[in-house]
Amino acid sequence: MDWEFALLAGAALNGYGAFQFFHRAMLNSQNAQEPADYRQLQLFVAGTAMTFAVLYLYLFWHSYYAWPFLLFGAALKSWAFSISLFLYLKKGLKWQIFAEFGLSNGFVALLFWIYLLT
């Protein structure tokens, strides 16, 4: 089976995440409970997510470069899932955030690992 579609899933997930972080940073007013540099962090994460989205699209069209980059991507997405699961189980993360961020990253991590191991 051809697993290149996993790269499109990664691009879509990261593109969506980039839009979400950017949107929240630009349209939401500063919450008094948030650190002063929280908006900066949101914009940095948005840019990082979009960078990965573009990289995954590039790898979709040039899959012969995919292996080393996807090893890093699979590890990073596995980490995102792991920390989300840990926080959710410790009641530090709401179900909606866990599902949107943790489970989606876990699913794409699984696709990446399958891609790498087949």
Contact map, one row per residue, 1 for C-alpha under 8 A:
1110000000000000000000000000000000000000000000000000000000000000000000000000000000000000000000000000000000000000000000
1111100000000000000000000000000000000000000000000000000000000000000000000000000000000000000000000000000000000000000000
1111111000000000000000000000000000000000000000000000000000000000000000000000000000000000000000000000000000000010011000
0111111100000000000000000000000000000000000000000000000000010010000000000000000000000000000000000000000000000000001000
0111111110000000000000000000000000000000000000000000000000010000000000000000000000000000000000000000000000000000000000
0011111111000000000000000000000000000000000000000000000000000000000000000000000000000000000000000000000000010011001000
0011111111100000000000000000000000000000000000000000000110110000000000000000000000000000000000000000000000000001000000
0001111111110000000000000000000000000000000000000000000110010000000000000000000000000000000000000000000000000000000000
0000111111111000000000000000000000000000000000000000000000000000000000000000000000000000000000000000000000010000000000
0000011111111100000000000000000000000000000000000000100100000000000000000000000000000000000000000000000000010000000000
0000001111111110000000000000000000000000000000000001111110000000000000000000000000000000000000000000000000000000000000
0000000111111111000000000000000000000000000000000000100000000000000000000000000000000000000000000000000000000000000000
0000000011111111100000000000000000000000000000000000100000000000000000000000000000000000000000000000000110000000000000
0000000001111111110000000000000000000000000000001101100000000000000000000000000000000000000000000000000000000000000000
0000000000111111111000000000000000000000000000001100100000000000000000000000000000000000000000000000000000000000000000
0000000000011111111100000000000000000000000000000000000000000000000000000000000000000000000000000000000000000000000000
0000000000001111111110000000000000000000000001001100000000000000000000000000000000000000000000000000000000000000000000
0000000000000111111111000000000000000000000011111100000000000000000000000000000000000000000000000000000000000000000000
0000000000000011111111100000000000000000000001000000000000000000000000000000000000000000000000000000000000000000000000
0000000000000001111111110000000000000000000001000000000000000000000000000000000000000000000000000000000000000000000000
0000000000000000111111111000000000000000011011000000000000000000000000000000000000000000000000000000000000000000000000
0000000000000000011111111100000000000000011001000000000000000000000000000000000000000000000000000000000000000000000000
0000000000000000001111111111000000000000000000000000000000000000000000000000000000000000000000000000000000000000000000
0000000000000000000111111111000000000000010000000000000000000000000000000000000000000000000000000000000000000000000000
0000000000000000000011111111000000000011011000000000000000000000000000000000000000000000000000000000000000000000000000
0000000000000000000001111111000000000000000000000000000000000000000000000000000000000000000000000000000000000000000000
0000000000000000000000111111100000000000000000000000000000000000000000000000000000000000000000000000000000000000000000
0000000000000000000000111111110000000000000000000000000000000000000000000000000000000000000000000000000000000000000000
0000000000000000000000000011111000000000000000000000000000000000000000000000000000000000000000000000000000000000000000
0000000000000000000000000001111101000010000000000000000000000000000000000000000000000000000000000000000000000000000000
0000000000000000000000000000111111000000000000000000000000000000000000000000000000000000000000000000000000000000000000
0000000000000000000000000000011111100000000000000000000000000000000000000000000000000000000000000000000000000000000000
0000000000000000000000000000001111100000000000000000000000000000000000000000000000000000000000000000000000000000000000
0000000000000000000000000000011111110100000000000000000000000000000000000000000000000000000000000000000000000000000000
0000000000000000000000000000000111111100000000000000000000000000000000000000000000000000000000000000000000000000000000
0000000000000000000000000000000001111110000000000000000000000000000000000000000000000000000000000000000000000000000000
0000000000000000000000000000000000111111100000000000000000000000000000000000000000000000000000000000000000000000000000
0000000000000000000000000000000001111111110000000000000000000000000000000000000000000000000000000000000000000000000000
0000000000000000000000001000010000011111111000000000000000000000000000000000000000000000000000000000000000000000000000
0000000000000000000000001000000000001111111100000000000000000000000000000000000000000000000000000000000000000000000000
0000000000000000000000000000000000001111111110000000000000000000000000000000000000000000000000000000000000000000000000
0000000000000000000011011000000000000111111111000000000000000000000000000000000000000000000000000000000000000000000000
0000000000000000000011001000000000000011111111100000000000000000000000000000000000000000000000000000000000000000000000
0000000000000000000000000000000000000001111111110000000000000000000000000000000000000000000000000000000000000000000000
0000000000000000010010000000000000000000111111111000000000000000000000000000000000000000000000000000000000000000000000
0000000000000000111111000000000000000000011111111100000000000000000000000000000000000000000000000000000000000000000000
0000000000000000010000000000000000000000001111111110000000000000000000000000000000000000000000000000000000000000000000
0000000000000000010000000000000000000000000111111111000000000000000000000000000000000000000000000000000000000000000000
0000000000000110110000000000000000000000000011111111100000000000000000000000000000000000000000000000000000000000000000
0000000000000110110000000000000000000000000001111111110000000000000000000000000000000000000000000000000000000000000000
0000000000000000000000000000000000000000000000111111111000000000000000000000000000000000000000000000000000000000000000
0000000000100100000000000000000000000000000000011111111100000000000000000000000000000000000000000000000000000000000000
0000000001111110000000000000000000000000000000001111111110000000000000000000000000000000000000000000000000000000000000
0000000000100000000000000000000000000000000000000111111111000000000000000000000000000000000000000000000000000000000000
0000000000100000000000000000000000000000000000000011111111100000000000000000000000000000000000000000000000000000000000
0000001101100000000000000000000000000000000000000001111111110000000000000000000000000000000000000000000000000000000000
0000001100100000000000000000000000000000000000000000111111111000000000000000000000000000000000000000000000000000000000
0000000000000000000000000000000000000000000000000000011111111100000000000000000000000000000000000000000000000000000000
0000001000000000000000000000000000000000000000000000001111111111110000000000000000000000000000000000000000000000000000
0001101100000000000000000000000000000000000000000000000111111110010000000000000000000000000000000000000000000000000000
0000000000000000000000000000000000000000000000000000000011111110000000000000000000000000000000000000000000000000000000
0000000000000000000000000000000000000000000000000000000001111111110000000000000000000000000000000000000000000000000000
0001000000000000000000000000000000000000000000000000000000111111110000000000000000000000000000000000000000000000000000
0000000000000000000000000000000000000000000000000000000000100111111000000000000000000000000000000000000000000000000000
0000000000000000000000000000000000000000000000000000000000100111111110000000000000000000000000000000000000000000000000
0000000000000000000000000000000000000000000000000000000000110111111111000000000000000000000000000000000000000000000000
0000000000000000000000000000000000000000000000000000000000000001111111100000000000000000000000000000000000000000000100
0000000000000000000000000000000000000000000000000000000000000000111111110000000000000000000000000000000000000000000000
0000000000000000000000000000000000000000000000000000000000000000111111111000000000000000000000000000000000000000000000
0000000000000000000000000000000000000000000000000000000000000000011111111100000000000000000000000000000000000001000100
0000000000000000000000000000000000000000000000000000000000000000001111111110000000000000000000000000000000000001100100
0000000000000000000000000000000000000000000000000000000000000000000111111111000000000000000000000000000000000000000000
0000000000000000000000000000000000000000000000000000000000000000000011111111100000000000000000000000000000001001000000
0000000000000000000000000000000000000000000000000000000000000000000001111111110000000000000000000000000000011101100000
0000000000000000000000000000000000000000000000000000000000000000000000111111111000000000000000000000000000001000000000
0000000000000000000000000000000000000000000000000000000000000000000000011111111100000000000000000000000000000000000000
0000000000000000000000000000000000000000000000000000000000000000000000001111111110000000000000000000000011011000000000
0000000000000000000000000000000000000000000000000000000000000000000000000111111111000000000000000000000011001000000000
0000000000000000000000000000000000000000000000000000000000000000000000000011111111100000000000000000000000000000000000
0000000000000000000000000000000000000000000000000000000000000000000000000001111111110000000000000000110011000000000000
0000000000000000000000000000000000000000000000000000000000000000000000000000111111111000000000000000111111000000000000
0000000000000000000000000000000000000000000000000000000000000000000000000000011111111100000000000000010000000000000000
0000000000000000000000000000000000000000000000000000000000000000000000000000001111111110000000000000010000000000000000
0000000000000000000000000000000000000000000000000000000000000000000000000000000111111111000010000100110000000000000000
0000000000000000000000000000000000000000000000000000000000000000000000000000000011111111100000000100010000000000000000
0000000000000000000000000000000000000000000000000000000000000000000000000000000001111111110000000000000000000000000000
0000000000000000000000000000000000000000000000000000000000000000000000000000000000111111111110000000000000000000000000
0000000000000000000000000000000000000000000000000000000000000000000000000000000000011111111111100100000000000000000000
0000000000000000000000000000000000000000000000000000000000000000000000000000000000001111111110000000000000000000000000
0000000000000000000000000000000000000000000000000000000000000000000000000000000000000111111110000000000000000000000000
0000000000000000000000000000000000000000000000000000000000000000000000000000000000000011111111000000000000000000000000
0000000000000000000000000000000000000000000000000000000000000000000000000000000000000011111111000000000000000000000000
0000000000000000000000000000000000000000000000000000000000000000000000000000000000010011111111101100000000000000000000
0000000000000000000000000000000000000000000000000000000000000000000000000000000000000001001111111100000000000000000000
0000000000000000000000000000000000000000000000000000000000000000000000000000000000000001000011111110000000000000000000
0000000000000000000000000000000000000000000000000000000000000000000000000000000000000000000001111111000000000000000000
0000000000000000000000000000000000000000000000000000000000000000000000000000000000000000000011111111110000000000000000
0000000000000000000000000000000000000000000000000000000000000000000000000000000000011001000011111111111000000000000000
0000000000000000000000000000000000000000000000000000000000000000000000000000000000000000000000111111111100000000000000
0000000000000000000000000000000000000000000000000000000000000000000000000000000000000000000000011111111100000000000000
0000000000000000000000000000000000000000000000000000000000000000000000000000000110010000000000001111111110000000000000
0000000000000000000000000000000000000000000000000000000000000000000000000000000111111000000000001111111111000000000000
0000000000000000000000000000000000000000000000000000000000000000000000000000000010000000000000000111111111100000000000
0000000000001000000000000000000000000000000000000000000000000000000000000000000010000000000000000011111111110000000000
0000000000001000000000000000000000000000000000000000000000000000000000000000110110000000000000000000111111111000000000
0000000000000000000000000000000000000000000000000000000000000000000000000000110110000000000000000000011111111100000000
0000000000000000000000000000000000000000000000000000000000000000000000000000000000000000000000000000001111111110000000
0000010011000000000000000000000000000000000000000000000000000000000000000100100000000000000000000000000111111111000000
0000000000000000000000000000000000000000000000000000000000000000000000001110110000000000000000000000000011111111100000
0000000000000000000000000000000000000000000000000000000000000000000000000100000000000000000000000000000001111111110000
0010010000000000000000000000000000000000000000000000000000000000000000000000000000000000000000000000000000111111111000
0000011000000000000000000000000000000000000000000000000000000000000001101100000000000000000000000000000000011111111100
0000000000000000000000000000000000000000000000000000000000000000000000100100000000000000000000000000000000001111111110
0010000000000000000000000000000000000000000000000000000000000000000000000000000000000000000000000000000000000111111111
0011010000000000000000000000000000000000000000000000000000000000000000000000000000000000000000000000000000000011111111
0000000000000000000000000000000000000000000000000000000000000000001001100000000000000000000000000000000000000001111111
0000000000000000000000000000000000000000000000000000000000000000000000000000000000000000000000000000000000000000111111
0000000000000000000000000000000000000000000000000000000000000000000000000000000000000000000000000000000000000000011111
